[in-house]
């Protein structure tokens, strides 16, 4: 009963007490008898669960995709073929409160798992919940997506590389001392971030005691942004930690590979910029990975305009649940956010780790659109890989750039913080104005003295 109550609250549905009591009694009663299961290749229908459970829905929520400790989605496979999203079901039955699904073909990401087991209580609760992710019908514009003036989309082909790895010296950046001590150097730094969505501060302090996170934040976006992870944070490991030893319920605190994502999709206002400085590196692996969301979305819109449009209209649920530290954040938002007035690109929100399960009635077109976005983000030429070294500080626009990390062994310690997007824009606007010595455009006309 407690598990059922928790699951109902977890998906945001709290029925009246009498309704909940009836639901619990009904679930217990069904658990005492065999449930019939009607099986088709593309769906199953379980006695006591409204509607049908499509193979797409079940495949997307296979329990083996999720981290047992953080409950984040840590493994999934996306490809160009849409058929991969709806694998055929060979057989299914309910055994001891679990729906056991046998897949007709083993998935290449999980070749050792030809069968998936779903908690029937969870399936019943999510099927009974209203679908809060429905999109808004709107005519699709044929116009290509626009960007703010000065934005230059990029990909791996924009830089010299070897096996996909780019030297730090070949990436956009400015001298640390110039950016921190002069308006001219700082403006060059902010223009770099505006143009490419990321940049490297070169030849800065190379130890964690010497590195001043707050100074870089002040020059970049006025101040450090607080979050559930604190203000200035330091994290890393010298050896793999057990998941119950992580400081937060987040896979970034491990050593495994992290997929391309943006941070804070579960926030109403996701972090605007992120700073990362590798203050200690004695490891093998741990490459940083960046992809330009501007480039990815241009590719998606050109190749599949319907998928692009779907992702601007259909809202997804993203959550962060950390019971030990007392956090439960949740946000419903389209993955692609355009400015409602100018229709310019504003944000990309892509994080499969924090994406809630789709509702069982979610149209296949939504799965296909999400798959198409993942495919274009993860093509070999979409991202750059590089090794962050002590003294080289990375800052990137979290509303634009996707970031990831390769797995590693050894010691890798990073220090950094979040910053607000609007405060970065404020600093850029201010330094541009200072460089012209002209009055701000919003200044009122001066008061003229009375004529004699």
C-alpha positions as CSV (number, residue, x, y, z in Angstrom):
1,X,0.0,0.0,0.0
2,X,2.8,2.4,0.9
3,X,4.5,1.7,-2.4
4,X,1.3,2.4,-4.3
5,X,0.7,5.7,-2.4
6,X,4.3,6.7,-3.1
7,X,4.0,6.0,-6.8
8,X,0.8,7.9,-7.1
9,X,2.4,11.0,-5.4
10,X,5.6,10.5,-7.6
11,X,3.7,11.1,-10.8
12,X,1.7,14.0,-9.4
13,X,-1.7,12.5,-9.0
14,X,-3.4,12.6,-5.5
15,X,-7.0,11.3,-5.7
16,X,-9.5,11.8,-2.9
17,X,-9.1,9.6,0.1
18,X,-12.1,7.4,-0.8
19,X,-10.9,7.0,-4.4
20,X,-7.5,6.1,-3.2
21,X,-8.9,3.5,-0.8
22,X,-10.9,2.0,-3.6
23,X,-7.9,1.9,-5.9
24,X,-5.7,0.2,-3.2
25,X,-8.4,-2.4,-2.4
26,X,-8.9,-3.0,-6.1
27,X,-5.2,-3.4,-6.7
28,X,-4.9,-5.9,-3.8
29,X,-7.9,-7.8,-5.1
30,X,-6.4,-8.1,-8.6
31,X,-3.1,-9.1,-7.1
32,X,-4.9,-12.1,-5.5
33,X,-6.1,-13.5,-8.8
34,X,-4.5,-14.1,-12.2
35,X,-4.6,-11.2,-14.6
36,X,-5.3,-12.0,-18.2
37,X,-3.0,-10.4,-20.8
38,X,-3.9,-9.9,-24.5
39,X,-0.7,-9.8,-26.5
40,X,-0.1,-8.3,-29.9
41,X,3.3,-7.6,-31.5
42,X,2.9,-3.8,-30.9
43,X,1.0,-3.7,-27.6
44,X,-0.4,-5.6,-24.7
45,X,-3.6,-5.2,-22.8
46,X,-3.6,-6.1,-19.1
47,X,-6.7,-6.9,-17.1
48,X,-7.3,-4.0,-14.7
49,X,-5.1,-1.4,-16.5
50,X,-7.1,1.0,-18.7
51,X,-6.2,1.2,-22.4
52,X,-3.3,-0.5,-24.1
53,X,0.4,-0.5,-23.3
54,X,2.3,0.0,-26.5
55,X,5.6,-1.7,-27.2
56,X,7.0,1.8,-27.7
57,X,5.9,2.9,-24.2
58,X,7.2,-0.4,-22.6
59,X,10.5,-0.3,-24.5
60,X,11.1,3.4,-23.5
61,X,10.5,2.5,-19.8
62,X,12.4,-0.8,-19.5
63,X,13.6,-0.9,-15.9
64,X,17.0,-1.9,-17.0
65,X,17.5,1.5,-18.6
66,X,17.5,3.2,-15.1
67,X,20.1,3.7,-12.4
68,X,19.0,1.8,-9.3
69,X,20.2,4.5,-6.9
70,X,19.3,7.8,-8.6
71,X,16.4,6.4,-10.7
72,X,17.8,8.4,-13.6
73,X,17.7,7.0,-17.1
74,X,21.3,6.0,-17.8
75,X,21.0,3.8,-20.8
76,X,19.0,4.0,-24.0
77,X,19.6,3.5,-27.7
78,X,18.6,5.9,-30.4
79,X,19.0,5.4,-34.0
80,X,17.9,6.6,-37.4
81,X,15.4,3.8,-37.9
82,X,12.0,4.6,-36.4
83,X,11.2,0.8,-36.2
84,X,13.8,0.6,-33.4
85,X,11.4,2.5,-31.2
86,X,8.7,-0.1,-31.4
87,X,10.3,-3.5,-31.0
88,X,7.9,-6.5,-31.4
89,X,6.6,-8.3,-28.3
90,X,6.9,-12.0,-28.4
91,X,5.0,-12.9,-25.3
92,X,3.8,-11.4,-22.0
93,X,2.2,-12.5,-18.8
94,X,1.6,-11.3,-15.2
95,X,3.5,-13.2,-12.6
96,X,3.6,-12.2,-8.9
97,X,2.6,-8.6,-9.5
98,X,5.0,-8.2,-12.4
99,X,4.3,-7.9,-16.1
100,X,6.9,-10.0,-17.8
101,X,7.5,-9.0,-21.4
102,X,9.6,-11.2,-23.7
103,X,10.9,-9.2,-26.7
104,X,11.0,-10.8,-30.1
105,X,14.5,-9.4,-30.8
106,X,17.1,-8.6,-28.2
107,X,18.1,-4.9,-28.1
108,X,21.8,-4.3,-29.0
109,X,22.1,-2.0,-25.9
110,X,20.9,-4.8,-23.7
111,X,21.8,-8.1,-25.4
112,X,21.7,-9.9,-22.0
113,X,18.1,-8.8,-21.2
114,X,15.7,-10.5,-23.6
115,X,12.9,-10.0,-21.1
116,X,11.7,-6.9,-19.1
117,X,9.7,-6.9,-15.9
118,X,7.4,-4.1,-15.0
119,X,5.7,-3.5,-11.6
120,X,2.0,-3.8,-12.3
121,X,1.2,-1.3,-9.5
122,X,3.4,1.3,-11.3
123,X,1.8,0.5,-14.7
124,X,-1.7,0.9,-13.2
125,X,-0.9,4.2,-11.5
126,X,0.7,5.8,-14.5
127,X,-2.1,4.6,-16.8
128,X,-4.7,6.1,-14.5
129,X,-2.9,9.5,-14.3
130,X,-4.1,12.3,-16.7
131,X,-1.7,13.1,-19.6
132,X,-0.3,16.5,-18.6
133,X,2.2,16.5,-21.6
134,X,-0.3,17.1,-24.4
135,X,1.0,19.7,-26.8
136,X,-0.7,22.8,-28.2
137,X,-2.0,22.6,-31.7
138,X,-0.4,25.3,-33.8
139,X,0.2,25.7,-37.5
140,X,3.8,24.7,-38.4
141,X,5.9,27.5,-39.9
142,X,8.0,26.6,-42.9
143,X,10.5,29.3,-42.0
144,X,13.9,28.1,-40.9
145,X,14.8,28.8,-37.2
146,X,16.5,32.1,-36.6
147,X,19.2,33.0,-34.1
148,X,20.3,36.1,-32.3
149,X,22.7,38.3,-34.3
150,X,26.3,37.2,-34.0
151,X,25.5,33.5,-33.2
152,X,27.6,31.1,-35.3
153,X,26.5,27.4,-35.2
154,X,29.4,24.9,-35.2
155,X,30.2,21.2,-35.4
156,X,33.3,19.0,-35.3
157,X,34.0,19.9,-38.9
158,X,34.6,23.5,-37.7
159,X,37.8,22.5,-35.9
160,X,40.9,20.5,-36.7
161,X,40.7,17.1,-34.9
162,X,42.2,13.7,-34.6
163,X,39.8,10.8,-33.9
164,X,37.2,13.4,-32.9
165,X,39.5,15.0,-30.3
166,X,40.3,18.7,-30.5
167,X,43.3,20.4,-28.9
168,X,42.3,23.1,-26.3
169,X,44.4,25.6,-28.2
170,X,42.2,25.2,-31.3
171,X,39.0,26.0,-29.5
172,X,37.6,29.5,-29.0
173,X,39.0,31.3,-26.0
174,X,40.8,34.3,-24.6
175,X,43.6,34.9,-22.1
176,X,42.5,34.5,-18.5
177,X,44.4,37.6,-17.1
178,X,43.1,39.9,-19.9
179,X,39.5,38.8,-19.3
180,X,39.7,39.2,-15.6
181,X,41.6,42.6,-15.5
182,X,40.4,44.7,-18.5
183,X,37.1,45.7,-20.1
184,X,38.5,44.9,-23.5
185,X,39.6,41.4,-22.6
186,X,36.3,40.7,-20.7
187,X,34.3,41.9,-23.7
188,X,36.2,39.7,-26.0
189,X,35.5,36.8,-23.6
190,X,31.8,37.5,-23.5
191,X,31.6,37.9,-27.3
192,X,33.2,34.5,-27.6
193,X,30.6,32.9,-25.4
194,X,27.8,34.7,-27.3
195,X,29.1,33.7,-30.7
196,X,30.0,30.0,-30.1
197,X,28.0,29.2,-26.9
198,X,31.3,28.2,-25.1
199,X,34.9,29.3,-24.6
200,X,38.1,28.5,-22.8
201,X,39.8,30.9,-20.4
202,X,43.5,30.1,-21.1
203,X,46.4,30.0,-18.7
204,X,44.5,30.7,-15.5
205,X,45.3,29.5,-11.9
206,X,46.0,25.8,-12.0
207,X,45.2,24.7,-8.4
208,X,41.9,24.6,-6.6
209,X,43.2,26.9,-3.9
210,X,44.4,29.6,-6.3
211,X,41.3,29.4,-8.6
212,X,38.7,32.0,-7.7
213,X,35.3,30.8,-9.1
214,X,33.5,33.8,-7.8
215,X,35.8,36.2,-9.7
216,X,35.2,34.4,-13.0
217,X,31.5,34.4,-12.3
218,X,31.5,38.1,-11.5
219,X,33.3,39.0,-14.7
220,X,31.1,36.7,-16.8
221,X,27.6,37.1,-15.3
222,X,27.9,39.3,-12.1
223,X,27.5,36.5,-9.5
224,X,27.3,32.8,-8.7
225,X,23.9,31.2,-9.0
226,X,22.8,29.0,-6.1
227,X,21.1,25.6,-6.9
228,X,20.3,22.3,-5.2
229,X,24.1,21.6,-5.5
230,X,25.1,24.8,-3.7
231,X,26.8,27.8,-5.1
232,X,30.5,27.1,-5.8
233,X,30.9,23.4,-6.0
234,X,33.7,20.9,-6.2
235,X,33.3,17.3,-7.2
236,X,35.2,14.4,-8.5
237,X,36.6,11.1,-7.4
238,X,39.9,9.3,-7.1
239,X,38.2,5.9,-7.4
240,X,34.7,4.6,-8.3
241,X,32.3,5.2,-5.4
242,X,29.3,3.1,-4.4
243,X,26.2,4.9,-5.5
244,X,25.0,5.3,-1.9
245,X,28.1,7.4,-1.3
246,X,27.3,10.1,-3.9
247,X,26.8,13.6,-2.5
248,X,23.7,14.0,-4.7
249,X,21.3,11.7,-6.5
250,X,23.0,12.4,-9.9
251,X,25.0,10.3,-12.2
252,X,27.6,13.1,-12.7
253,X,29.1,12.0,-9.3
254,X,30.2,8.7,-10.7
255,X,32.9,7.7,-13.2
256,X,30.8,6.2,-16.0
257,X,30.2,7.9,-19.3
258,X,27.6,10.6,-19.3
259,X,25.4,11.1,-22.4
260,X,25.0,14.5,-24.1
261,X,22.5,16.6,-22.1
262,X,21.6,20.0,-20.7
263,X,21.4,20.7,-17.0
264,X,18.3,21.7,-15.0
265,X,15.5,20.6,-17.4
266,X,13.5,20.1,-14.2
267,X,13.9,23.8,-13.3
268,X,11.5,26.5,-14.4
269,X,14.6,28.6,-15.2
270,X,17.4,26.2,-16.1
271,X,21.0,27.4,-15.3
272,X,22.1,29.8,-18.0
273,X,25.9,29.1,-18.0
274,X,28.1,26.5,-16.4
275,X,31.7,26.9,-15.5
276,X,34.0,23.8,-15.2
277,X,37.7,23.9,-14.2
278,X,39.5,20.6,-13.9
279,X,41.8,21.5,-10.9
280,X,43.3,18.0,-10.6
281,X,43.7,15.4,-13.3
282,X,45.6,12.1,-12.8
283,X,43.4,9.8,-14.8
284,X,42.8,7.8,-17.9
285,X,39.8,9.1,-19.9
286,X,37.4,11.7,-18.7
287,X,37.2,13.7,-22.0
288,X,34.8,16.6,-22.0
289,X,32.3,16.6,-24.8
290,X,30.3,19.5,-26.2
291,X,27.7,19.8,-29.0
292,X,26.1,22.9,-30.3
293,X,22.3,22.8,-29.9
294,X,22.0,25.5,-32.6
295,X,23.7,23.2,-35.1
296,X,21.8,20.1,-34.0
297,X,18.4,21.8,-34.3
298,X,19.3,23.3,-37.7
299,X,20.1,19.7,-38.9
300,X,16.9,18.4,-37.3
301,X,14.7,21.0,-38.9
302,X,16.2,20.5,-42.3
303,X,16.0,16.7,-42.1
304,X,12.7,16.3,-40.3
305,X,10.6,19.5,-40.0
306,X,7.7,17.6,-38.5
307,X,9.8,16.3,-35.7
308,X,11.2,19.7,-35.0
309,X,7.7,21.2,-34.9
310,X,6.5,18.4,-32.5
311,X,9.3,19.1,-30.1
312,X,8.4,22.8,-30.0
313,X,4.7,22.0,-29.2
314,X,4.7,18.8,-27.0
315,X,5.6,19.3,-23.4
316,X,7.8,16.8,-21.6
317,X,8.0,16.2,-17.8
318,X,11.5,16.4,-16.2
319,X,12.2,15.6,-12.5
320,X,14.9,15.6,-9.9
321,X,14.2,13.7,-6.8
322,X,16.8,13.6,-3.9
323,X,15.1,12.4,-0.7
324,X,18.3,12.5,1.3
325,X,18.9,16.2,0.7
326,X,15.2,17.1,0.5
327,X,14.7,18.1,-3.1
328,X,11.9,17.2,-5.5
329,X,12.0,19.5,-8.6
330,X,9.7,19.0,-11.6
331,X,9.1,21.0,-14.7
332,X,6.9,20.5,-17.8
333,X,8.3,22.1,-21.0
334,X,8.9,21.5,-24.7
335,X,12.4,20.3,-25.4
336,X,12.8,23.1,-28.0
337,X,11.9,26.6,-26.8
338,X,11.6,29.4,-29.3
339,X,11.0,33.0,-28.4
340,X,7.2,33.5,-28.7
341,X,7.5,36.9,-30.4
342,X,10.7,36.7,-32.6
343,X,10.6,32.9,-33.1
344,X,14.3,32.9,-32.6
345,X,16.0,29.9,-30.9
346,X,16.0,30.4,-27.1
347,X,16.7,27.0,-25.4
348,X,17.2,23.4,-26.0
349,X,16.3,21.1,-23.1
350,X,17.6,17.6,-23.6
351,X,18.2,15.3,-20.7
352,X,17.2,11.6,-20.9
353,X,18.5,11.0,-17.4
354,X,15.9,13.4,-15.9
355,X,13.0,12.8,-18.3
356,X,9.9,11.3,-16.8
357,X,8.2,8.3,-18.5
358,X,5.8,9.3,-21.2
359,X,2.2,8.7,-20.6
360,X,0.9,5.4,-22.2
361,X,-1.3,7.5,-24.6
362,X,1.6,9.6,-25.9
363,X,1.5,9.5,-29.7
364,X,4.2,7.6,-31.6
365,X,5.1,10.8,-33.3
366,X,6.5,12.2,-30.0
367,X,8.7,9.2,-29.5
368,X,9.9,9.5,-33.1
369,X,10.6,13.2,-32.8
370,X,12.6,12.7,-29.5
371,X,14.5,9.8,-31.2
372,X,15.3,12.1,-34.2
373,X,16.7,14.8,-31.9
374,X,18.8,12.3,-30.0
375,X,20.1,10.9,-33.3
376,X,21.2,14.3,-34.7
377,X,22.8,15.2,-31.3
378,X,24.8,12.0,-31.2
379,X,26.1,11.8,-34.8
380,X,29.9,11.6,-34.8
381,X,30.3,15.0,-36.4
382,X,28.0,16.9,-34.1
383,X,30.3,17.2,-31.0
384,X,33.9,18.0,-30.1
385,X,35.9,16.1,-27.5
386,X,38.8,17.6,-25.5
387,X,40.8,17.1,-22.4
388,X,40.3,19.8,-19.7
389,X,43.6,20.5,-18.0
390,X,44.4,22.5,-14.8
391,X,44.6,26.2,-15.6
392,X,42.1,26.0,-18.5
393,X,38.6,27.0,-17.6
394,X,35.6,26.0,-19.6
395,X,32.4,28.1,-19.6
396,X,29.4,27.1,-21.8
397,X,25.9,28.3,-22.5
398,X,23.6,25.6,-20.9
399,X,20.6,26.9,-22.9
400,X,22.5,26.2,-26.1
401,X,25.2,23.6,-25.7
402,X,24.9,20.0,-24.8
403,X,27.7,18.5,-22.7
404,X,28.9,15.0,-21.8
405,X,31.9,13.2,-20.4
406,X,33.7,9.9,-21.3
407,X,34.2,7.3,-18.6
408,X,37.5,7.5,-16.7
409,X,39.7,5.8,-14.2
410,X,41.9,7.7,-11.7
411,X,41.6,11.1,-10.1
412,X,39.6,13.9,-11.7
413,X,38.5,16.9,-9.6
414,X,36.4,19.7,-11.0
415,X,35.4,23.0,-9.5
416,X,32.8,25.4,-10.9
417,X,29.3,26.9,-10.6
418,X,26.2,27.9,-12.5
419,X,25.4,31.5,-13.7
420,X,22.2,33.1,-14.9
421,X,21.6,33.6,-18.6
422,X,20.0,37.1,-18.1
423,X,23.0,38.3,-16.1
424,X,25.4,37.2,-18.8
425,X,23.3,39.1,-21.3
426,X,23.4,42.1,-18.9
427,X,27.2,42.0,-18.7
428,X,27.6,41.7,-22.5
429,X,25.2,44.6,-23.1
430,X,27.0,46.8,-20.5
431,X,30.5,46.2,-21.9
432,X,29.3,46.7,-25.5
433,X,27.8,50.1,-24.3
434,X,31.0,51.0,-22.5
435,X,33.1,50.4,-25.6
436,X,31.0,52.9,-27.6
437,X,30.8,55.8,-25.1
438,X,27.3,56.4,-26.3
439,X,24.2,56.8,-24.0
440,X,22.0,53.8,-23.6
441,X,19.2,53.7,-26.2
442,X,16.5,53.9,-23.5
443,X,17.8,57.2,-22.0
444,X,15.1,59.9,-21.9
445,X,15.8,63.2,-23.6
446,X,17.7,65.7,-21.4
447,X,15.8,68.5,-19.7
448,X,16.4,71.8,-21.5
449,X,16.7,75.0,-19.4
450,X,13.9,77.4,-19.6
451,X,14.3,80.2,-22.2
452,X,14.7,83.7,-20.9
